[in-house]
Amino acid sequence: MPQNRDAVHAALMNIPHLSNLAKASYETQRLGGLTNLVYRVDTGDEQLIVRIPGEGTDDYIDRAVELHNARVAAAAGVSADVIWADAKTGVMVSRCIENIETMTPALFASRGGSAARAGEALGRLHRCGQEFQFRFELFAMIDDYLNILSGKDVQLPEGYHDIVAAAQPIKQALNDAPADLTPCHCDPLCENFLDDGARMWIVDWEYSGMNDPMWDMGDLSVEAGFTDAQDGEMLYAYFGRPATAAETGRMVIYKAMCDLLWTLWGLIQLADGNEAEDFNAYATGRFNRCRNLMQDEGFQSHVDAVKAEG
């Protein structure tokens, strides 16, 4: 029995054909998740996913926006169908996608064609022709997260503000060559990708919004630890052709920028007492990776490629 069995059952009771379901008549299994409690429910007739939001997540997640975007993604054939959700509390029940592997960096490395399938899935999302609510604006979110952290008992990594200052020319380069905004996942952890060997699905729309599509590509590359060959495979599947220098440059820039942002997210989790992971090590590791990439001798060439596009 999961610790939140009552909350899971209460969510299921909102679904008409399950409203008489006895609590002892179905099986539950706790799944992964860094901030939320996620359960697979097997009633015998169907499998569902019940998501209970983690404490403190309402500080930085708009659940009504998440619900709208999740439904758009499902309609685009990219994500699981949402069966029921509470737009205020964020409790959500979705259809379970069958016969899939929840991806990890190791699986992305070992499952042939998985980087390409991820690129194809992101392409379906980005080109769905619909609008997501919320504008995912990197530098505004950094400011928002810094503001949240100002009221919490946690220290930034040494040199964080120096790297933010060093990112200002990058911000200018991106502003001078603005991308067409598309619906983006914006938090493409490996575990948010589900692979059946022929097609990739994407779940968890908490941070989704309209964004530069190359953010999703760069962030996934970082999360999965892609090699240059995997980056090329993903980008080729996404575009149907080799990526240009500017397109590759945007992706590499966002590799650094996603670490800059998620460093702060990790510190918020640390300050909130989230014990799902060592968030001190998480934040430190991400910040060091960001700094190392920005200080790499080849990084400026990617910034220059984006500038040439502007």
Buried (B, 14 or more C-beta within 10 A) or exposed (E): EBEBEEBBBBBBBBEEEBEEBEEEEBEBEEBEBBBBBBBBBEBEEEBBBBBBBBEBBEEBBBBBBBBBBBBBBBEBEBBBEBBBBBBEEBBBBBBBBEEBEBBBEEBBBEBEBBBBBBBBBBBBBBEBEBEBBBEBBBBEBBEBBBEBBEEEEBEBBEEBEEBBEBBEEBBEBBEEBEBEBBBBBBBBBBBBBBBEEEBBBBBBBBBBBBBBBBBBBBBBBBBBEBEEEBBBBBBBBBEEEEBEBBBBBBBBBBBBBBBBBBBBBBBBBBBBEBEBEEBBEBBBBBBBBBBEBBEEEEBBEBBBBBBEBE
